[in-house]
């Protein structure tokens, strides 16, 4: 194969994995989750979730990925030929995330430009929903194409292609060494400035005010475990794929701890900046912080521009820096979401990395244009809910069972311990990955399904079913297509 799928160094692997984990969710999801689940009290279930699920599951994914040194689909087939369908299910689901993430990246690209002259005007809410997105909750919005969003998305796709179609180290590896440190540096600048704003202490007091009574509620624990699943991209086949690119001397346990720690530090640091700015906004407007707090696109594209409108001259520095940070976070996450499907296609059909990436990005670009319509924002919410609360969590549960039980996770212990400079695995790890994790994630999955069904509108139900059909059919096609690579059935194990 002409293209080489191997990291040039352990640093490339760690930074690329941090880039995958540190994404939009850290900036727009985590501060809201922390605030709405007991503030400072949330740290107890949050730390438990990292130790009990985040690190053990990542170690499992890394260990199995390194063992097979192949794509997720090929490894699943090797473990048991009946598992190949799941081997394609997760990479296809993650690719669907990439497609709608490209729309958010496009929106943010527009806001980078707007931030230099506060182009969102005096009413950022109306600008975002009505002027830019031209939001429609009706199917007819699909016929209202918005060129400026399409152009912004195309720019993002070109950047993604330029990086991803090269050899792994020359493209993603090299870019991760620049983007990830830049992401952290810019966030540090934003947070330090935010902490100096009048009223910052108001926001921080709201954020960290602990409500210890919530620790007895089931919801706060589920919120913590759900946050770690999404934040560390658990079970998305990304960690598996990245580990399969590692060199033979990688200390996967220590790498796991480093990545989990970096991700946690980033999202908690980002929360300081978010709530310092909300505190400033509360002081200026006389509105309670509780009425300003939101998650998702509302925080990034409405609340922040509202703050910049009253920030004065500093807004022309802080605004572009903030939206650039969001762009880099989105870019590093998106780059990781194409790897699992790309590597699986390379393995089964014998295509080069360059050809496969180019093909996938052309397909992704074409499909993504549905989000450049007036119905795009509404549709994005529907697909995001289906993928994250239904499809991926189901995949995580099944992946846990396949890796821990059918593959037999105990085979990894001696190998992983032999290279570890930090902790050693034992029966405690097997107890977690074989029993505790499948049960906990199943509970989160059932809760997510219940939420979707309970709150689902007719339009959402239609597009949830459509998304499910597309995912299942695409997975089936990849599974039943005959392999063209003679190496497809040959997989060596290292453990």
N, C-alpha and C positions, 0 to 999 in steps of 0.2 A: 504494500500500500504506500502510495507516495507521501501521504501526510503522516506525521508522527504524533500519536496521542500519549504524551508523557510529559509530566512537569519537569522543567529544567532544574528545579530545586525544591526543597521542602518549604521554603518561604513562599514560593509561587502557589503551592497547594494551600497553605494556611491563609494567605491573603485572598485567594480566589474564593475559598470557603467562607471567610469572614464577609467578603463582598456579597456572596449569595445570601447569607443570613441577615446582614445589615441592609435593610431595604425600606420601602415605603411604610411597611407596617410598624417599624420602630419609631418613625416620626409621627405618623398620624393615628396609629391604633393604640400603641402602648400607653401614652400619657392618659388617654381616656379610660382605658381599662384599669390603670393604677388608681386614678381618681375615683371612679365609680364603684370600686370594690374595696372600700375601706381605707384608702390612702396608705399611710404607713403600715397599717395592719396587713396589707396585701403582701408585704415582703415575706411574711412567714410562709404562706402557701406557694409563693413565687420561688423562693429558694428551695423548698421541698420539691417542687415540680422540676427544677433544673437538676437537682441531685438524684431524684427518683426516676425521672423519665428522660430529660434532655440529654444528659451525658451518657447514661447506659444505652439509650437507643442509638445515639450517634456512633458509639463504639461498636455496636452490633452492625450497623450499616457499613462503617469503615472496614471492619474486619472481614465481612463477607465480600465486599467490593474488592479489597486487596487480594483476597484469596483467589478469586476468579480472574482478576485482571481482564475483565471483559465487560460488555454492556449489560445493563440490567436485564434486558429480554433474554440474552444468551445465557446468563447465569441462572435465571428462573427456569429456563428450559433444561439446563444441566441438572439442577436440583431435582426436578421432576418434570417430564415432558408435558404433563397436564397443567403445569404452572406457567407455561409460556404466555397464555392469555393475560395473566396479571403482569407478566413481564413487559407487555406492550401497553396495558391499561394505564399504569402510572405515568410513563413518559408522554403518552398522548394527552392525558389530563393536564400535565405540567406545561405542555406546549400550548394548550388552550389558555392557560394563565398568561403565557407570554403574549398571546395575541391581544388580550384585552389590556394587559399592562402597557402595551405600546400606545394605547389611547391616552392613558394617564400621563405617560412620558411626553406625548405630544402636547397635551394641555399645559404641562409644566414648562415645556419649551417655549410656548407662547407667553407664559407669565414671566419667564426670564427676560424676554424683550420688553414686556409691558412694565416691569419693575423699574426700569431706568427712567420712566417718566410718569409712573402711576397711571398707566393707561386704562385701568379698570374703572376710573372715575370715582364719583362721590358715593356710589352705591355698589360695592363689590358683589353683593348677593345677587342683585338684579343683573349685573354685567355677566357674571359667570353662568347663571341659569338661563337668562333670556337672550343676551346679546351674543355670547360666545357659543354655548351649547345649543341654544334655541330649543331647550328641552321640551319634549313631548312624551306623554305617557301613552299615546295612541300608536298603534301599528303604522298608521299613515305617516308617522315621523320618519320611517325608513326611506321614504321617497324624497325627503328634504336633505339633500347633500350639502355639507358645509366645507367648502374648499380650504379655508384657512387651517382647519383641524387636520384635514387630509394631508396637506403640505407639511405640517409640523410632524405628523406621524411618519411620513416618508423620510424626513430628515433623520428621525430616530432609527428607522429601519436601515438606512444606509450606513449609519455609524455602527449598528449592531453587525451588519454584514461585513463591514471593513475589518472589524476586530475578530469575528468568529470564524471566518472562512480560512484564516491562516493556520499554520501549524499551531498546536496548543500553546507552547511556550512563547512563540513569536507573537501570538495574538493575545489570547486571554491572560496568559501568564505575565507577559510584559505590562499589559494595561492594568492588571490588578495591582501591580507594584506601584503604579502611579495613582490610580483612582481611589483605592482604599485609604492610603495615608492622607490624600487630599480631602477625602470625605471627613475623616476624623479632625483634621486641622481646621477646616472651615466650620465644623460644628462647635469646636472649642471656642473659636472667635465669636460665633453667634451667641453661645451660652454666656460667655464672660461679659459681653456687651449687655445681654438681656438682664443679667443679675444686677447691673448698675442702674437700671431704669427705676424711676420713682414708682412705687407700688409693687415692685417685684416680690417683696416680702408677703404681700397680701395673697398673691397667687401661690407662693410656696407654702404658706400656712394652710391654705385650702387643700393643696396637694397632699401634704404629709400628715394632716390632722387624722390620727388613727381612729377608726371606729372598730374597737376590739370585739364588739358584739357580733360583727359579721363573720368572725372566725368560726362561729358555730353553724353558719349557713352553708349548705351544700354548694350554692352557686359560686361563692368566692373561690372555692377549691377548683371547681370546673373551669372558671375563668382563668385561673393560673395555669392549669394544665393545657387549656386551649391556647393560651398565649404562647407557651413554650413550643407547642406543635407548630404553630404558624411562624413564630419568630425564628426558630432554628431550621425551618424547612424540613421537619422530620418526615420521613416516609415518602418524600417526593422523588426518590431515586436520584437526587442531585448528589447527596453525600456519597452514595454508593458509587456513582459514576466518577466523581472527583477522586475517590480513594483508589479506583481501578487505574488511574493515571499515575499513581505515586511510584517512587523508586523503592527498591527492595529494603532500604535501611530506615524507612519511615517509622517513627515512634507514634503510632496512631492514638494511643491513649492520651499521651501528653498533648498532642495536637488537638484532640477533642476538647480537653479542658481549656486550652488557650482560646479556641474558637468560641466556646460557650461563654467564657469570661469576657472576651472582647465584645461579643454581641450584647451581653447584659449591661456592660459599662456604657455602651453607646446608647441603648434605648433609655437607660435611666438618666444619662447626661442630657439626652434630648428632651426628656420630660422636664428637667430643670429650666431649660430655655423656653419651652412651650408655656409653662405656668408662670414664669417670670413675666413674659409678654402679656399673658392673659390678666395678670395682676395689674400691670401698667394700664391695660385697656379698661379694666374695672375702675381704677382710680380716675381715669380721664372721663369716662362716660357715666359714672355713677351706677353702672349695671353690676349686679352680683356676679362673681366668677362662675357660680353654678349655672347661670343663664348663658354664659359665653362658651362653656365647654361643649365641644362636639367632637366627633371623630370622622374619619374619612375625608372626602373631598371638601366638606364644609370647613374643616379646620385649615387646610392648606390653601384653598382658593377663595375663601370668604373671610374667615377670621383674621388671617395674617395680612391680607391687603387692607382690611379695615384698620388694623393697628398701624400699618405703614402710612396710612392717610393722616394719622394724627401724630406721627413720630417726627415730623419736620425733616431737616436736611439729612439726618442720619439714615432715613429710610432709603435714600438713593444708594447707600452702601450696603445696608443690612438686607434690603429687599433682593437685589441680585444675588448676594451671597446665599441667602436662604433658598431661593428657588434653584440655584445651581446645586446646592447640597441635595435637595430632593431629586434633581435630575441624575446626579451621580449615583445616589442610592438606588433609584429606579433602574439605571443602566447596569449596575453591577448585579442586580437581581435578575434582570431580563437575560443577561448573557448566560446565566447559569441554567435558565429554564429550557434552553434549546439543546443543551449538551446530552441529556439522557436519550431523547428520541434520535438525535443525530448519530450518536455512537451505536445505538441499536440497529439503525438502518445500515450504517457502515459495516457492522458485523455480519448482518444477514444477507445483504445484497452486494457486498464487495465494492461499494462506491468509495471514492476518496473523501476525506474530510471536507475538502474545498467544494467538491461537487454537491455533497449532501447538504452542507450548510447553505449554499447558494439556493438550492432547490427548496429547502424548508423556509427560508426567509422570503422567497418569492411567493410561496403559498401563504405564509403568515401575513405578508403585506396585503395580498389580495383580499383575504378573509377579513382582515382588520378594518377594511374600509367601511364595514357595516357600522362600526363605532364612530365613523365620521359623518353620522346622520343625526337628525334631531332626536331620534329614538335611542341614539348610542349610549347616552349616560344612563338611561333607564335599563337598557339591555345589559350594560356592563354590571349593574348591581345584581340583576337576576343571575347572570352566569357566574359571577364571583361567589354568590351565596351557594349555588349548586356545587361548584367545584370544591370550595373550601369546607362547607359544612356537610356535604354528602359524599362526593366522589373520593376526595383525598383521604378523609378519615377512614372510609371503608378500606381503601388501599393500604393504609397504615396498619390496620388490624390484621388484614390477610398477610401483609409482608412480615409482620411480627411473627405470625404463626409459621410461615414458610421458613424464615431464617432461623428462628429459635428452636422449632420442633422438627421440621422435615430435614433441613440441612444439619441440625444439631449444633447449637451455639457453643456447647462445651468443647467442640473441636478447636475453637479459636483461642481458648484461654492460655494454654502454654505458649503459643506463638506470640500473642499480644503482650503477655507478661515478660517475655524474653527481651523485648525491645523497649519496654516502658521504664522511664526514669522517674515516674511519679507514683501512681497507685498500682496495685496488683489486683487482678480480677480473681474471684472465687465463687463459692456457692451463692453468695449474696447477689452477684450479678445475674446468675442464671435464674434465681428466684424472681428478680425484677423483670427480665426480658421474656421469661416463659409464662409467668402468671400475672404479675401486677400490671404490666403495661397493656397486654391485650384486654384485660378487664376494664382498666381506666379509660382507655381510648374508645372502647366499645360504648361505655357510658356516655362519653362526650359525643360520639357519633349519633347515638339514639336521641340524645338531647337536641342535637343540631337538626336531625330529621324532624323531630316534633315541632321545633320552632318554625321551620320552613313550612310545614303543612298547616300549622295553626295560623300563621300570618300571611299565607300565600294569596295573592290576588289571582284573578282569572288569567290575566296577561302573564304573570310570573309563572303560573302553573304550565301554561302553554310552552313558554321558552325553557323552563326547567326540563320538561319532557323532551323537547327538541334537542337540548344540549346533551341529555342522557343518551338519546338515540344516536346522535353524531359521535359521541365518545365511544359507545359500545360497538357501533358499526366500523368506525375507523380502526379500533383495536382488533376486531375480528378480521378485517382485511389484512392488516400487518401479520396477524397470526397464521392465516391460512395460505398466504402467498408463498410459493416455493422459494427456498433459499438459493441464491446464486453464488454464494461464497462457499467454497469447499471446506473452509475452516469452521463453518457454522456449528457442526456437530462435534468439533474437537475443542474441548476446553480443559486445560490443565489446572489442577488445584495446587495451591502452595502450602496448604495446611494439612 
